[in-house]
Amino acid sequence: MPVKKFAVIGNPVQHSLSPALHNFVFQSLGIDAEYSIRKVQHTQLSSIIQELKTGKLDGINITIPHKEKIIPLLDNINARANVIGAVNVISRFGKKLTGNNTDWYGFSKALEKNSINVEGREIILLGAGGASKAVIFALKQLGVCKIYLLNRSVEKAEMMSDDLVSPHPLSMAEDLIYSNSIIINTTSVGMQTSKSPVDLGLLHKNQIIIDIIYNPLETPLINFGKKLGAKTMNGLDMFIWQGLASLDLWFGVDISKQVNFNQLKEHLETKLC
């Protein structure tokens, strides 16, 4: 049997721990497969699709900024991914490509693992991209009562407006964030800069502060929240759960149940130190 080949595509993508996660699983479980990083521009998406259809790649993960743009190039979209409007994993069945979303599942599992209960709560959600859509889907399943969606471009946020999701410009953060708010960052601010997506002066020890960025483990938002004594959660658990769910989709078996989560997490944390 030929070696199966997988990759993560995005731009930027060099920060991704996906190869470390998947190659650790392949090695520990004796799976004959390899996983790489591919920096891909929007204009190169169709050539990646061709690599999948011709079998040069057996499956891919998608990160910023292609989670929405890749959808029209696929043959099938999973029902949940269709509702979310963003795809982060593609599987091949014959020559047909199916898009799925495991981000929402990863986020839900991460909240559960960190004992964060959002049922009946109001949420401050920063960012209106593909990751934000998956988080909104998860939050709705978990029974939140309101999501205040803050984005630099309020027009983009307005496209996601519904009975639960209330769009606002990021400049309104001061009016909407309270001392007991649950704040979730889905933007890339803090990934490669020392900036925070909101004024750190709005943070409080009684808040729950979540950043889905995992590289670095402590963004300025998480770091400042910790110093205040707030409950914080970085993006590493979400990242691991979505990655394991991707493997289950590609191989059609519950590989995730064979993986030692804590060993995998410790391995990834060494890559981030």
ROPA-300051 format. One record per residue (C-alpha): residue number from 1; residue in three letters; x, y, z. Coordinates in pm, whole numbers, m for minus. Layout:
NUM; ALA; X; Y; Z
...
// end
This chain:
1; MET; 0; 0; 0
2; PRO; 136; 346; m89
3; VAL; 199; 595; 191
4; LYS; m108; 810; 249
5; LYS; m41; 1183; 221
6; PHE; m219; 1461; 405
7; ALA; m158; 1835; 447
8; VAL; m285; 2155; 601
9; ILE; m332; 2448; 364
10; GLY; m353; 2816; 454
11; ASN; m180; 3152; 446
12; PRO; m23; 3214; 694
13; VAL; 32; 2848; 781
14; GLN; 389; 2818; 913
15; HIS; 257; 2847; 1271
16; SER; 45; 2533; 1231
17; LEU; 102; 2239; 1464
18; SER; m104; 2009; 1241
19; PRO; 201; 1815; 1113
20; ALA; 322; 1764; 1471
21; LEU; m22; 1637; 1576
22; HIS; m90; 1404; 1285
23; ASN; 263; 1268; 1245
24; PHE; 272; 1191; 1620
25; VAL; m51; 993; 1583
26; PHE; 74; 812; 1271
27; GLN; 397; 718; 1444
28; SER; 241; 612; 1775
29; LEU; m26; 398; 1606
30; GLY; 196; 259; 1329
31; ILE; m3; 418; 1046
32; ASP; 182; 443; 712
33; ALA; 107; 808; 639
34; GLU; 269; 1151; 640
35; TYR; 142; 1505; 690
36; SER; 288; 1833; 564
37; ILE; 231; 2210; 555
38; ARG; 133; 2384; 233
39; LYS; 127; 2763; 204
40; VAL; m148; 2823; m51
41; GLN; m277; 3143; m211
42; HIS; m644; 3177; m308
43; THR; m547; 3134; m677
44; GLN; m388; 2794; m598
45; LEU; m696; 2633; m441
46; SER; m806; 2468; m767
47; SER; m466; 2299; m807
48; ILE; m492; 2158; m451
49; ILE; m835; 2021; m543
50; GLN; m678; 1851; m845
51; GLU; m411; 1692; m623
52; LEU; m688; 1548; m408
53; LYS; m890; 1422; m704
54; THR; m588; 1255; m864
55; GLY; m478; 1091; m538
56; LYS; m158; 1292; m484
57; LEU; m319; 1394; m156
58; ASP; m554; 1176; 48
59; GLY; m705; 1453; 258
60; ILE; m644; 1809; 376
61; ASN; m718; 2044; 661
62; ILE; m795; 2407; 580
63; THR; m701; 2707; 793
64; ILE; m707; 3087; 751
65; PRO; m820; 3227; 505
66; HIS; m964; 2946; 288
67; LYS; m1236; 2786; 505
68; GLU; m1516; 2960; 315
69; LYS; m1352; 3013; m25
70; ILE; m1291; 2642; m86
71; ILE; m1657; 2538; m56
72; PRO; m1762; 2602; m422
73; LEU; m1482; 2371; m541
74; LEU; m1616; 2064; m356
75; ASP; m1857; 1793; m471
76; ASN; m2037; 1747; m139
77; ILE; m2070; 1942; 184
78; ASN; m2160; 1775; 513
79; ALA; m2492; 1908; 651
80; ARG; m2331; 2067; 958
81; ALA; m2054; 2227; 752
82; ASN; m2322; 2361; 518
83; VAL; m2509; 2526; 806
84; ILE; m2182; 2664; 945
85; GLY; m2071; 2793; 604
86; ALA; m1707; 2694; 655
87; VAL; m1500; 2380; 587
88; ASN; m1181; 2281; 768
89; VAL; m1135; 1923; 645
90; ILE; m1176; 1756; 306
91; SER; m1204; 1381; 250
92; ARG; m1190; 1191; m80
93; PHE; m1433; 913; m168
94; GLY; m1336; 784; m512
95; LYS; m1295; 1107; m707
96; LYS; m1559; 1293; m509
97; LEU; m1449; 1543; m245
98; THR; m1653; 1605; 69
99; GLY; m1610; 1905; 297
100; ASN; m1665; 1875; 671
101; ASN; m1627; 2101; 972
102; THR; m1466; 1960; 1287
103; ASP; m1390; 2301; 1443
104; TRP; m1733; 2323; 1608
105; TYR; m1682; 1977; 1761
106; GLY; m1330; 2066; 1876
107; PHE; m1456; 2384; 2042
108; SER; m1742; 2202; 2219
109; LYS; m1507; 1931; 2348
110; ALA; m1257; 2193; 2468
111; LEU; m1527; 2374; 2670
112; GLU; m1630; 2041; 2823
113; LYS; m1271; 1947; 2908
114; ASN; m1212; 2286; 3072
115; SER; m1542; 2276; 3268
116; ILE; m1680; 2589; 3099
117; ASN; m2061; 2595; 3091
118; VAL; m2210; 2851; 2850
119; GLU; m2574; 2743; 2877
120; GLY; m2800; 3043; 2927
121; ARG; m2507; 3286; 2905
122; GLU; m2440; 3590; 2686
123; ILE; m2122; 3570; 2480
124; ILE; m1887; 3835; 2343
125; LEU; m1748; 3685; 2020
126; LEU; m1461; 3859; 1844
127; GLY; m1422; 3801; 1469
128; ALA; m1656; 3701; 1185
129; GLY; m1446; 3455; 980
130; GLY; m1472; 3081; 919
131; ALA; m1362; 2987; 1271
132; SER; m1619; 3224; 1419
133; LYS; m1895; 3051; 1223
134; ALA; m1797; 2714; 1371
135; VAL; m1785; 2859; 1724
136; ILE; m2131; 3014; 1678
137; PHE; m2268; 2676; 1566
138; ALA; m2119; 2509; 1877
139; LEU; m2247; 2783; 2110
140; LYS; m2600; 2745; 1972
141; GLN; m2591; 2367; 2035
142; LEU; m2478; 2440; 2392
143; GLY; m2773; 2670; 2464
144; VAL; m2633; 3023; 2490
145; CYS; m2895; 3297; 2508
146; LYS; m2717; 3573; 2311
147; ILE; m2402; 3621; 2103
148; TYR; m2268; 3973; 2055
149; LEU; m2056; 3940; 1740
150; LEU; m1789; 4211; 1722
151; ASN; m1587; 4262; 1406
152; ARG; m1380; 4540; 1250
153; SER; m1605; 4519; 942
154; VAL; m1958; 4529; 1081
155; GLU; m2090; 4446; 731
156; LYS; m1928; 4101; 751
157; ALA; m2074; 4046; 1098
158; GLU; m2418; 4152; 977
159; MET; m2413; 3865; 726
160; MET; m2414; 3627; 1025
161; SER; m2695; 3804; 1210
162; ASP; m2998; 3608; 1336
163; ASP; m3221; 3578; 1644
164; LEU; m2922; 3485; 1863
165; VAL; m2636; 3666; 1686
166; SER; m2624; 4043; 1725
167; PRO; m2360; 4214; 1504
168; HIS; m2163; 4518; 1623
169; PRO; m1849; 4707; 1521
170; LEU; m1542; 4621; 1730
171; SER; m1534; 4983; 1841
172; MET; m1842; 4909; 2058
173; ALA; m1651; 4662; 2278
174; GLU; m1642; 4903; 2571
175; ASP; m2022; 4928; 2573
176; LEU; m2083; 4553; 2548
177; ILE; m1814; 4391; 2765
178; TYR; m1901; 4355; 3135
179; SER; m1697; 4245; 3437
180; ASN; m1853; 3895; 3420
181; SER; m1858; 3850; 3040
182; ILE; m1751; 3540; 2850
183; ILE; m1512; 3668; 2583
184; ILE; m1409; 3447; 2289
185; ASN; m1146; 3557; 2037
186; THR; m1163; 3391; 1693
187; THR; m949; 3650; 1512
188; SER; m580; 3598; 1432
189; VAL; m483; 3904; 1642
190; GLY; m226; 3785; 1893
191; MET; m93; 3503; 1676
192; GLN; 205; 3683; 1529
193; THR; 186; 4016; 1710
194; SER; 192; 4142; 2069
195; LYS; m148; 4303; 2015
196; SER; m483; 4216; 2171
197; PRO; m812; 4209; 1974
198; VAL; m970; 4428; 2246
199; ASP; m843; 4687; 2494
200; LEU; m688; 4492; 2784
201; GLY; m839; 4748; 3018
202; LEU; m1178; 4585; 2954
203; LEU; m1066; 4256; 3109
204; HIS; m1168; 4156; 3462
205; LYS; m1096; 3869; 3701
206; ASN; m1462; 3759; 3699
207; GLN; m1467; 3701; 3322
208; ILE; m1407; 3381; 3124
209; ILE; m1153; 3459; 2852
210; ILE; m1110; 3219; 2560
211; ASP; m870; 3254; 2267
212; ILE; m884; 2987; 1995
213; ILE; m524; 3068; 1898
214; TYR; m287; 2796; 2023
215; ASN; 43; 2929; 1887
216; PRO; 151; 3099; 2106
217; LEU; m15; 2916; 2395
218; GLU; m50; 3247; 2576
219; THR; m159; 3534; 2354
220; PRO; m157; 3885; 2509
221; LEU; m532; 3838; 2576
222; ILE; m482; 3509; 2764
223; ASN; m168; 3630; 2940
224; PHE; m335; 3942; 3077
225; GLY; m648; 3748; 3175
226; LYS; m434; 3502; 3372
227; LYS; m256; 3783; 3555
228; LEU; m594; 3922; 3661
229; GLY; m699; 3580; 3791
230; ALA; m970; 3522; 3528
231; LYS; m1055; 3172; 3404
232; THR; m882; 3134; 3066
233; MET; m871; 2878; 2787
234; ASN; m630; 2876; 2492
235; GLY; m695; 2703; 2161
236; LEU; m484; 2389; 2207
237; ASP; m760; 2152; 2326
238; MET; m990; 2269; 2044
239; PHE; m708; 2218; 1795
240; ILE; m640; 1863; 1917
241; TRP; m1005; 1755; 1913
242; GLN; m1068; 1895; 1564
243; GLY; m753; 1723; 1438
244; LEU; m849; 1385; 1584
245; ALA; m1197; 1419; 1430
246; SER; m1030; 1485; 1092
247; LEU; m841; 1155; 1123
248; ASP; m1164; 967; 1194
249; LEU; m1315; 1113; 876
250; TRP; m1015; 1031; 656
251; PHE; m972; 673; 773
252; GLY; m1336; 588; 839
253; VAL; m1256; 442; 1183
254; ASP; m1237; 584; 1536
255; ILE; m865; 658; 1540
256; SER; m931; 930; 1801
257; LYS; m1028; 664; 2056
258; GLN; m690; 492; 2014
259; VAL; m492; 811; 2091
260; ASN; m368; 904; 2439
261; PHE; m495; 1265; 2455
262; ASN; m265; 1373; 2739
263; GLN; 47; 1230; 2574
264; LEU; m42; 1404; 2249
265; LYS; m106; 1734; 2429
266; GLU; 226; 1714; 2614
267; HIS; 404; 1643; 2285
268; LEU; 246; 1949; 2121
269; GLU; 319; 2174; 2419
270; THR; 692; 2090; 2384
271; LYS; 672; 2221; 2026
272; LEU; 531; 2551; 2152
273; CYS; 775; 2616; 2440
// end
